[in-house]
């Protein structure tokens, strides 16, 4: 039996689908994305007939429909300025954004973005990025 009801806690299937979709976008692994899309197709009747019963799965469906925005923090090492930029990123509600670092991660694209004399943030969609910024207020405005 495949449980799908998202009550006070999201169902395991909803969480797994969202996790696979995000991992697929972060790592550029098609097998993760394909597994998530297969599960969404499995639950498509439920999503169409009683969407109010599966809100987290609906969020996963929404995530799958377009390329997420990526906020890539490029820095040499953790620092208070980098923490301020991370706080600015998380202060703007965008459920479909992915936040990455350029060191130690598994996302190949993020590793190519250099820090420019201190921590900076690149806002990217796909492999196209806006010019980097180290200004938290400007970053908030760019995210809106």
C-alpha positions in Angstrom: 0.0 0.0 0.0 1.3 3.5 -0.9 0.3 6.0 1.8 -0.2 9.5 0.4 -2.3 11.4 2.9 -0.4 14.5 4.2 -1.8 15.0 7.7 -0.1 16.9 10.4 3.1 15.4 9.0 3.7 14.9 5.3 3.5 11.3 4.1 6.7 9.4 3.4 5.9 9.3 -0.2 5.5 13.1 -0.4 8.8 13.6 1.4 10.6 11.1 -0.8 9.3 12.7 -4.0 10.4 16.2 -2.9 13.8 14.9 -1.8 14.3 13.0 -5.1 13.4 16.1 -7.1 15.7 18.4 -5.2 18.6 15.9 -5.3 18.0 15.5 -9.0 18.3 19.2 -9.5 21.3 19.6 -7.2 23.3 16.6 -8.6 22.0 16.7 -12.1 21.1 13.0 -11.8 18.3 12.1 -14.1 17.5 8.8 -12.3 16.5 10.7 -9.2 14.2 13.0 -11.2 12.7 10.1 -13.2 11.9 8.2 -10.0 10.1 11.2 -8.5 8.2 11.8 -11.7 7.1 8.2 -11.8 5.8 8.5 -8.3 3.9 11.7 -9.1 2.3 9.8 -12.1 1.3 7.0 -9.7 -0.5 9.5 -7.4 -1.9 11.6 -10.3 -5.5 10.6 -9.7 -5.2 11.6 -6.0 -3.6 14.9 -7.0 -6.5 15.7 -9.4 -9.4 14.4 -7.3 -8.5 15.4 -3.8 -5.5 17.7 -3.8 -6.3 19.1 -0.4 -5.3 15.7 1.0 -1.8 15.9 -0.3 -0.5 19.4 0.1 3.2 18.5 0.4 2.9 16.3 -2.7 1.4 19.3 -4.5 4.4 21.3 -3.5 6.6 18.6 -5.0 4.6 18.7 -8.2 5.0 22.5 -8.3 8.8 22.1 -7.8 8.9 19.7 -10.7 7.2 22.0 -13.2 9.9 24.5 -13.7 13.6 24.9 -13.2 14.3 26.1 -9.5 16.3 29.2 -8.7 19.6 28.4 -7.2 21.3 30.6 -4.7 25.0 29.7 -4.6 27.1 31.1 -1.8 30.7 31.3 -3.0 33.2 31.7 -0.2 36.5 30.2 0.8 35.4 29.4 4.4 32.4 30.0 6.7 32.4 33.5 8.0 30.1 36.1 9.6 29.6 37.8 6.2 28.7 34.5 4.6 26.2 33.8 7.4 24.6 37.2 6.8 24.1 36.3 3.1 22.7 32.9 4.0 20.2 34.6 6.4 19.2 37.0 3.6 18.6 34.1 1.3 16.4 32.3 3.8 14.5 35.5 4.8 12.7 35.6 1.4 10.0 33.0 1.0 10.5 31.0 -2.2 9.7 27.3 -1.6 11.3 26.2 -4.9 14.7 27.7 -4.4 17.8 25.6 -3.8 20.6 26.9 -1.7 24.1 25.6 -2.4 27.7 26.3 -1.5 30.6 26.2 -3.9 32.9 24.1 -1.8 32.5 20.5 -0.5 29.3 19.9 -2.3 28.3 17.5 -5.0 26.8 20.0 -7.4 29.3 20.4 -10.2 28.0 23.8 -11.5 28.3 25.5 -8.1 32.0 24.6 -7.9 32.7 26.7 -11.0 31.5 29.9 -9.4 34.4 31.8 -7.7 34.4 33.8 -4.6 35.4 37.4 -5.5 37.5 38.7 -2.6 35.0 37.5 0.0 31.7 35.7 0.1 29.3 36.5 -2.7 26.0 35.0 -3.8 25.1 34.0 -7.4 21.4 33.7 -8.2 21.1 31.2 -11.0 18.4 29.5 -13.1 19.7 26.5 -14.9 23.3 27.5 -15.8 22.6 31.2 -16.3 23.5 33.4 -13.3 23.0 37.0 -12.4 26.1 39.0 -11.4 27.2 38.1 -7.9 26.5 40.3 -4.9 27.8 40.5 -1.4 25.1 43.0 -0.3 22.4 41.3 1.8 19.7 43.9 1.1 20.3 43.8 -2.6 20.2 40.0 -2.5 16.7 40.2 -0.8 15.5 42.5 -3.5 16.9 40.2 -6.2 15.1 37.2 -4.7 11.8 39.0 -4.7 
